[in-house]
């Protein structure tokens, strides 16, 4: 099995960088598309929709990998979760789900689709609860895990607040 999938330190570090890079690329494409949408340029909606859907898909199923810095290739070795506590895994899954709902709510808000206030309320409340849990856990344990999640949640929350008051 090790001959089929080459698990080396280079591939593992590339896997960590890949999920983080994909998140940054999608967020950058979204920012460009949002600026184009504010200028009412043709095709901006497709850029915004595509980037937000990719972010939603990245946060929900792969949030556990993204938040815990687990490389994608290590997922198939069976050793991906051995040094991570079950509570941290559960927190990563819940954070991924809440960010996914929140990104979807922002998408609904941008396009003024039906039921966007309800989805924005659900996304904001789930992210707010996750945000408070991250703050609480950060004061308990001083690791790099919680500040990185804190930054992600804060950036999306600030953007949603700007959308709400525009």
PASEGU-740852 format. One line per field, with one value per atom (N, C-alpha, C): residue number from 1; x, y, z. Coordinates in Angstrom, 1 decimal. Layout:
i <- [NUM, ...]
east <- [X, ...]
north <- [Y, ...]
up <- [Z, ...]
This chain:
i <- [1, 1, 1, 2, 2, 2, 3, 3, 3, 4, 4, 4, 5, 5, 5, 6, 6, 6, 7, 7, 7, 8, 8, 8, 9, 9, 9, 10, 10, 10, 11, 11, 11, 12, 12, 12, 13, 13, 13, 14, 14, 14, 15, 15, 15, 16, 16, 16, 17, 17, 17, 18, 18, 18, 19, 19, 19, 20, 20, 20, 21, 21, 21, 22, 22, 22, 23, 23, 23, 24, 24, 24, 25, 25, 25, 26, 26, 26, 27, 27, 27, 28, 28, 28, 29, 29, 29, 30, 30, 30, 31, 31, 31, 32, 32, 32, 33, 33, 33, 34, 34, 34, 35, 35, 35, 36, 36, 36, 37, 37, 37, 38, 38, 38, 39, 39, 39, 40, 40, 40, 41, 41, 41, 42, 42, 42, 43, 43, 43, 44, 44, 44, 45, 45, 45, 46, 46, 46, 47, 47, 47, 48, 48, 48, 49, 49, 49, 50, 50, 50, 51, 51, 51, 52, 52, 52, 53, 53, 53, 54, 54, 54, 55, 55, 55, 56, 56, 56, 57, 57, 57, 58, 58, 58, 59, 59, 59, 60, 60, 60, 61, 61, 61, 62, 62, 62, 63, 63, 63, 64, 64, 64, 65, 65, 65, 66, 66, 66, 67, 67, 67, 68, 68, 68, 69, 69, 69, 70, 70, 70, 71, 71, 71, 72, 72, 72, 73, 73, 73, 74, 74, 74, 75, 75, 75, 76, 76, 76, 77, 77, 77, 78, 78, 78, 79, 79, 79, 80, 80, 80, 81, 81, 81, 82, 82, 82, 83, 83, 83, 84, 84, 84, 85, 85, 85, 86, 86, 86, 87, 87, 87, 88, 88, 88, 89, 89, 89, 90, 90, 90, 91, 91, 91, 92, 92, 92, 93, 93, 93, 94, 94, 94, 95, 95, 95, 96, 96, 96, 97, 97, 97, 98, 98, 98, 99, 99, 99, 100, 100, 100, 101, 101, 101, 102, 102, 102, 103, 103, 103, 104, 104, 104, 105, 105, 105, 106, 106, 106, 107, 107, 107, 108, 108, 108, 109, 109, 109, 110, 110, 110, 111, 111, 111, 112, 112, 112, 113, 113, 113, 114, 114, 114, 115, 115, 115, 116, 116, 116, 117, 117, 117, 118, 118, 118, 119, 119, 119, 120, 120, 120, 121, 121, 121, 122, 122, 122, 123, 123, 123, 124, 124, 124, 125, 125, 125, 126, 126, 126, 127, 127, 127, 128, 128, 128, 129, 129, 129, 130, 130, 130, 131, 131, 131, 132, 132, 132, 133, 133, 133, 134, 134, 134, 135, 135, 135, 136, 136, 136, 137, 137, 137, 138, 138, 138, 139, 139, 139, 140, 140, 140, 141, 141, 141, 142, 142, 142, 143, 143, 143, 144, 144, 144, 145, 145, 145, 146, 146, 146, 147, 147, 147, 148, 148, 148, 149, 149, 149, 150, 150, 150, 151, 151, 151, 152, 152, 152, 153, 153, 153, 154, 154, 154, 155, 155, 155, 156, 156, 156, 157, 157, 157, 158, 158, 158, 159, 159, 159, 160, 160, 160, 161, 161, 161, 162, 162, 162, 163, 163, 163, 164, 164, 164, 165, 165, 165, 166, 166, 166]
east <- [0.8, 0.0, 0.9, 2.0, 2.9, 3.5, 3.6, 4.1, 3.1, 1.8, 0.8, 0.7, 0.7, 0.6, 1.9, 2.6, 3.9, 3.7, 3.8, 3.6, 5.0, 5.4, 6.7, 6.4, 7.5, 7.3, 7.0, 7.5, 7.3, 5.8, 5.3, 3.9, 2.9, 3.3, 2.4, 2.4, 3.6, 3.6, 2.8, 2.9, 2.2, 0.7, 0.3, -1.1, -1.7, -0.9, -1.3, -1.4, -0.4, -0.4, -1.6, -1.9, -3.0, -4.3, -4.7, -6.0, -6.1, -5.0, -5.0, -4.9, -4.1, -4.0, -5.4, -6.1, -7.4, -8.3, -8.3, -9.2, -8.9, -7.6, -7.2, -7.5, -7.3, -7.7, -9.2, -10.0, -11.4, -11.9, -11.3, -11.6, -11.2, -10.0, -9.6, -10.5, -10.8, -11.8, -13.1, -13.6, -14.8, -14.7, -13.6, -13.4, -13.4, -12.7, -12.7, -14.1, -14.8, -16.2, -17.1, -17.0, -17.8, -17.6, -16.4, -16.1, -16.7, -16.6, -17.2, -18.7, -19.3, -20.7, -21.2, -20.4, -20.8, -20.8, -19.9, -19.8, -20.8, -21.6, -22.6, -22.0, -20.9, -20.3, -20.9, -21.0, -21.6, -20.6, -21.2, -20.4, -19.9, -20.1, -19.7, -20.4, -21.7, -22.5, -22.0, -21.5, -21.0, -19.7, -18.9, -17.6, -17.9, -18.8, -19.2, -19.8, -20.7, -21.4, -20.4, -19.6, -18.6, -17.6, -17.1, -16.1, -16.8, -18.0, -18.7, -19.1, -19.5, -19.8, -18.6, -17.5, -16.2, -15.8, -16.0, -15.7, -16.6, -17.9, -18.9, -18.5, -18.1, -17.7, -16.3, -15.5, -14.2, -14.4, -15.3, -15.5, -16.2, -17.3, -18.1, -17.4, -17.1, -16.5, -15.0, -14.3, -12.9, -12.5, -13.4, -13.1, -12.2, -12.5, -11.7, -10.2, -10.0, -8.6, -8.0, -8.8, -8.3, -8.0, -8.8, -8.6, -7.5, -7.3, -6.4, -5.0, -4.9, -3.7, -3.3, -4.3, -4.1, -4.0, -2.9, -2.8, -3.8, -4.2, -5.2, -4.7, -3.4, -2.9, -2.8, -2.6, -2.5, -3.8, -4.9, -6.3, -6.4, -5.7, -5.8, -4.9, -4.0, -3.1, -3.6, -4.7, -5.2, -4.6, -3.6, -2.9, -3.2, -4.2, -4.5, -5.0, -5.8, -6.4, -5.8, -4.7, -4.2, -3.7, -3.3, -2.7, -3.7, -4.9, -5.9, -7.0, -7.4, -8.4, -9.8, -10.7, -12.0, -12.8, -12.6, -13.3, -12.8, -11.6, -11.0, -11.6, -11.7, -12.3, -13.7, -14.5, -15.9, -16.0, -15.1, -15.2, -14.8, -13.9, -13.5, -14.7, -15.4, -16.5, -17.6, -17.9, -19.0, -18.6, -17.3, -16.8, -16.9, -16.6, -16.8, -18.2, -19.1, -20.5, -21.0, -20.7, -21.2, -20.6, -19.3, -18.8, -19.4, -19.7, -20.4, -21.7, -22.5, -23.8, -23.7, -22.7, -22.5, -22.1, -21.2, -20.8, -22.0, -22.8, -24.1, -25.0, -25.1, -26.0, -25.5, -24.2, -23.7, -24.0, -23.9, -24.2, -25.7, -26.6, -28.0, -28.2, -27.5, -27.6, -27.2, -26.1, -25.5, -26.5, -27.1, -28.0, -29.5, -29.8, -31.1, -32.1, -31.7, -32.5, -33.5, -34.6, -35.7, -35.1, -35.6, -35.3, -33.8, -33.3, -31.9, -31.8, -32.8, -32.7, -32.7, -33.5, -33.5, -32.2, -31.6, -30.4, -29.2, -29.3, -28.3, -28.3, -29.6, -29.7, -29.1, -29.4, -28.9, -27.4, -26.9, -25.4, -24.7, -25.3, -24.7, -24.8, -25.9, -26.0, -25.1, -25.0, -24.1, -22.6, -22.3, -20.9, -20.6, -21.6, -21.4, -21.2, -21.9, -21.7, -20.3, -20.0, -18.6, -17.5, -17.7, -16.8, -16.6, -17.6, -17.5, -16.8, -17.1, -16.4, -14.9, -14.6, -13.2, -12.5, -13.1, -12.5, -12.3, -13.3, -13.2, -12.0, -12.0, -10.9, -9.6, -9.5, -8.2, -7.6, -8.5, -8.0, -7.6, -8.2, -7.8, -6.5, -6.4, -5.2, -4.6, -3.3, -2.5, -1.9, -2.6, -2.1, -2.3, -1.8, -2.0, -3.4, -4.0, -5.3, -6.4, -6.6, -7.7, -7.5, -6.3, -6.2, -6.5, -6.1, -6.3, -7.8, -8.5, -9.9, -10.6, -10.1, -10.6, -10.5, -9.4, -9.2, -10.2, -10.4, -11.3, -12.7, -13.2, -14.5, -14.7, -13.7, -13.8, -13.9, -13.1, -13.1, -14.5, -15.0, -16.3, -17.4, -17.3, -18.3, -18.3, -17.1, -17.0, -17.6, -17.3, -17.9, -19.4, -19.9, -21.4, -22.0, -21.3, -21.8, -21.8, -20.8, -20.8, -21.9, -22.2, -23.3, -24.6, -24.8, -26.0, -26.3, -25.3, -25.5, -25.3, -25.2, -25.0, -26.2]
north <- [-1.2, 0.0, 1.3, 1.2, 2.4, 2.7, 1.6, 1.9, 2.6, 2.4, 3.1, 4.6, 4.9, 6.3, 6.7, 7.6, 8.0, 9.0, 8.6, 9.5, 9.9, 11.1, 11.6, 13.0, 13.5, 14.8, 15.9, 15.8, 16.8, 16.8, 15.6, 15.5, 15.9, 15.6, 16.0, 17.5, 18.1, 19.6, 20.2, 19.6, 20.2, 20.0, 18.9, 18.7, 19.8, 20.1, 21.2, 22.5, 22.8, 24.0, 24.1, 22.9, 22.9, 23.3, 22.8, 23.2, 24.6, 25.1, 26.5, 27.4, 27.0, 27.8, 27.8, 26.7, 26.6, 27.6, 27.6, 28.6, 30.0, 30.3, 31.7, 32.1, 31.2, 31.4, 31.7, 30.8, 31.0, 32.3, 32.7, 34.0, 35.1, 35.0, 36.1, 36.2, 35.1, 35.1, 35.7, 35.4, 35.9, 37.5, 37.9, 39.4, 40.1, 39.6, 40.2, 40.1, 39.0, 38.9, 39.8, 40.0, 40.9, 42.4, 42.8, 44.1, 44.3, 43.3, 43.4, 43.4, 42.7, 42.7, 44.1, 44.7, 46.1, 47.1, 46.8, 47.7, 47.3, 46.2, 45.7, 45.2, 44.6, 44.1, 42.7, 42.4, 41.1, 40.0, 38.9, 37.8, 37.8, 38.8, 38.9, 37.9, 37.7, 36.8, 35.4, 35.0, 33.7, 33.5, 34.5, 34.5, 34.4, 35.2, 35.1, 33.8, 33.3, 32.0, 30.9, 30.8, 29.7, 29.7, 30.9, 30.9, 30.6, 31.1, 30.9, 29.4, 28.8, 27.4, 26.5, 26.9, 26.2, 26.3, 27.5, 27.7, 26.9, 26.9, 26.1, 24.6, 24.1, 22.7, 22.5, 23.5, 23.3, 23.3, 24.1, 24.2, 23.0, 22.6, 21.5, 20.2, 19.5, 18.2, 18.2, 19.3, 19.3, 20.2, 20.8, 21.7, 21.0, 19.7, 19.0, 18.9, 18.8, 18.8, 20.2, 21.2, 22.5, 23.1, 22.9, 23.5, 22.8, 21.5, 20.7, 20.5, 21.2, 21.1, 19.7, 18.9, 17.5, 17.5, 17.0, 17.0, 16.0, 16.3, 15.5, 14.1, 13.9, 12.6, 11.7, 12.4, 11.6, 11.0, 11.5, 11.0, 9.6, 9.1, 7.7, 6.8, 7.2, 6.3, 5.7, 6.3, 5.8, 6.5, 7.3, 8.0, 9.4, 9.8, 11.3, 11.9, 11.1, 11.6, 11.1, 10.4, 9.7, 10.7, 11.9, 12.8, 13.9, 13.8, 14.8, 14.3, 15.1, 14.7, 14.6, 13.8, 13.7, 15.0, 15.7, 17.0, 18.0, 18.0, 18.9, 18.5, 17.2, 16.8, 17.2, 17.0, 17.4, 18.9, 19.7, 21.1, 21.6, 20.8, 21.2, 20.9, 19.8, 19.4, 20.5, 20.9, 21.9, 23.2, 23.6, 24.9, 24.8, 23.7, 23.6, 23.7, 23.1, 23.2, 24.6, 25.2, 26.6, 27.6, 27.4, 28.3, 28.1, 26.8, 26.5, 27.1, 27.0, 27.7, 29.2, 29.7, 31.2, 31.7, 31.0, 31.4, 31.3, 30.2, 30.1, 31.2, 31.6, 32.7, 34.0, 34.3, 35.4, 35.4, 34.3, 34.1, 34.5, 34.0, 34.3, 35.8, 36.4, 37.9, 38.7, 38.3, 39.1, 39.1, 37.9, 37.8, 38.1, 38.4, 38.7, 37.6, 36.4, 35.3, 35.1, 34.4, 34.2, 33.5, 33.9, 33.3, 33.7, 34.7, 35.1, 35.6, 36.3, 36.7, 35.5, 34.5, 33.3, 32.6, 32.4, 31.7, 32.5, 33.9, 34.7, 34.7, 34.6, 34.5, 33.1, 32.1, 30.7, 30.7, 31.3, 31.3, 32.1, 33.3, 34.2, 33.6, 33.0, 32.5, 31.3, 30.4, 29.2, 29.7, 30.7, 31.2, 31.9, 32.6, 33.3, 32.4, 31.3, 30.3, 29.6, 29.3, 28.7, 29.7, 31.0, 32.0, 32.1, 32.1, 32.1, 30.9, 29.7, 28.5, 28.6, 29.2, 29.3, 30.2, 31.3, 32.2, 31.6, 30.8, 30.1, 29.1, 28.3, 27.3, 27.9, 29.1, 29.7, 30.2, 30.6, 31.1, 29.9, 28.7, 27.5, 26.9, 26.8, 26.2, 27.1, 27.3, 28.3, 27.4, 27.2, 26.6, 27.4, 27.0, 27.8, 27.5, 26.4, 26.0, 27.0, 27.5, 28.4, 29.8, 30.5, 31.8, 31.7, 30.7, 30.6, 30.5, 29.7, 29.6, 30.9, 31.6, 32.9, 33.9, 33.9, 34.9, 34.6, 33.3, 32.9, 33.4, 33.1, 33.4, 34.9, 35.6, 37.1, 37.8, 37.3, 37.9, 37.7, 36.5, 36.3, 37.0, 37.1, 37.8, 39.3, 39.9, 41.3, 41.6, 40.7, 40.8, 40.7, 39.8, 39.7, 40.9, 41.5, 42.7, 43.9, 44.0, 45.0, 44.8, 43.6, 43.3, 43.7, 43.4, 43.6, 45.1, 46.0, 47.4, 48.2, 47.6, 48.3, 49.0]
up <- [0.0, 0.0, 0.0, 0.7, 0.7, -0.6, -1.5, -2.8, -3.7, -3.5, -4.3, -4.0, -2.7, -2.3, -1.6, -2.2, -1.7, -0.6, 0.7, 1.8, 2.3, 1.9, 2.3, 3.0, 3.7, 4.3, 3.4, 2.2, 1.2, 0.7, 0.5, 0.1, 1.2, 2.5, 3.6, 3.8, 3.7, 3.8, 2.6, 1.4, 0.3, 0.5, 1.2, 1.5, 2.4, 3.4, 4.4, 3.6, 2.8, 2.1, 1.1, 0.5, -0.5, 0.0, 1.2, 1.7, 2.1, 2.7, 3.1, 1.9, 0.9, -0.4, -1.1, -1.1, -1.8, -1.1, 0.2, 0.9, 0.6, 0.6, 0.2, -1.2, -2.1, -3.5, -3.7, -3.1, -3.1, -2.5, -1.4, -0.8, -1.6, -2.3, -3.2, -4.4, -5.0, -6.1, -5.7, -4.5, -4.0, -3.9, -3.3, -3.1, -4.5, -5.5, -6.8, -7.4, -7.3, -7.8, -7.1, -5.8, -5.0, -5.5, -5.7, -6.2, -7.6, -8.4, -9.7, -9.6, -8.7, -8.5, -8.0, -7.2, -6.7, -7.9, -8.9, -10.0, -11.1, -10.9, -11.8, -13.1, -13.0, -14.3, -14.6, -15.9, -16.3, -15.9, -15.5, -15.1, -13.7, -13.0, -11.6, -10.7, -11.0, -10.2, -10.3, -11.4, -11.6, -10.8, -10.8, -10.0, -8.5, -8.1, -6.6, -6.3, -7.1, -6.8, -6.8, -7.8, -7.9, -6.7, -6.3, -5.2, -3.9, -3.7, -2.4, -2.3, -3.4, -3.3, -3.1, -3.6, -3.4, -1.9, -1.3, 0.1, 1.0, 0.6, 1.4, 1.3, 0.2, 0.1, 0.8, 0.8, 1.5, 3.0, 3.6, 5.0, 5.6, 4.8, 5.4, 5.4, 4.3, 4.5, 4.9, 4.4, 4.7, 5.8, 6.5, 7.6, 8.7, 8.9, 9.9, 9.5, 8.2, 7.7, 7.8, 7.4, 7.3, 8.7, 9.6, 11.0, 11.8, 11.5, 12.3, 11.5, 10.4, 9.6, 9.2, 8.9, 8.4, 6.9, 6.4, 4.9, 4.3, 3.1, 2.5, 2.3, 1.9, 1.6, 2.9, 4.0, 5.3, 5.7, 5.1, 5.5, 5.1, 4.1, 3.6, 4.3, 5.1, 5.8, 7.1, 7.7, 8.9, 10.1, 9.9, 11.0, 11.1, 10.5, 10.4, 11.7, 12.5, 13.7, 15.0, 14.9, 16.1, 17.2, 16.9, 17.9, 18.2, 17.8, 18.0, 19.0, 19.9, 20.9, 20.2, 20.8, 20.2, 20.3, 21.4, 21.5, 20.5, 20.2, 19.1, 17.8, 17.5, 16.2, 16.1, 17.2, 17.2, 17.0, 17.7, 17.5, 16.1, 15.5, 14.1, 13.1, 13.4, 12.5, 12.7, 13.9, 14.2, 13.6, 13.7, 13.2, 11.6, 11.0, 9.6, 9.1, 9.9, 9.5, 9.7, 10.8, 11.0, 10.0, 9.7, 8.7, 7.3, 7.0, 5.7, 5.7, 6.7, 6.8, 6.7, 7.3, 7.3, 6.0, 5.3, 3.9, 3.0, 3.1, 2.3, 2.6, 3.9, 4.2, 3.6, 3.6, 3.0, 1.5, 0.9, -0.6, -0.8, 0.0, -0.1, 0.1, 1.0, 1.3, 0.1, -0.5, -1.6, -2.8, -3.1, -4.2, -3.9, -2.6, -2.2, -2.5, -2.3, -2.5, -1.4, -1.7, -0.7, 0.5, 1.7, 3.0, 3.4, 2.8, 3.3, 4.7, 5.2, 6.6, 7.6, 7.3, 8.2, 8.2, 7.0, 6.9, 7.5, 7.3, 7.9, 9.4, 10.0, 11.4, 11.9, 11.2, 11.6, 11.5, 10.4, 10.2, 11.3, 11.5, 12.5, 13.9, 14.3, 15.6, 15.8, 14.8, 14.9, 14.9, 14.1, 14.2, 15.5, 16.0, 17.3, 18.4, 18.4, 19.5, 19.3, 18.1, 17.8, 18.2, 17.9, 18.2, 19.7, 20.5, 22.0, 22.5, 21.9, 22.4, 22.1, 20.9, 20.5, 21.5, 21.8, 22.8, 24.2, 24.6, 25.9, 25.9, 24.8, 24.7, 24.5, 23.9, 23.7, 25.0, 25.9, 27.3, 28.1, 27.8, 28.6, 28.1, 26.8, 26.2, 25.2, 25.4, 24.5, 23.4, 22.3, 21.1, 19.9, 18.7, 17.5, 16.9, 17.3, 16.8, 16.9, 18.1, 18.3, 17.7, 17.8, 17.1, 15.6, 15.0, 13.5, 13.2, 14.0, 13.9, 14.2, 15.2, 15.6, 14.5, 13.8, 12.7, 11.6, 11.2, 10.2, 10.5, 11.7, 12.1, 12.2, 12.7, 12.8, 11.4, 10.5, 9.1, 8.5, 8.6, 8.0, 8.7, 10.0, 10.8, 10.5, 10.3, 10.0, 8.6, 7.6, 6.3, 6.3, 7.1, 7.2, 7.8, 8.8, 9.4, 8.5, 7.6, 6.6, 5.6, 5.3, 4.3, 4.9, 6.2, 6.9, 7.0, 7.2, 7.4, 6.1, 4.9, 3.7, 3.2]
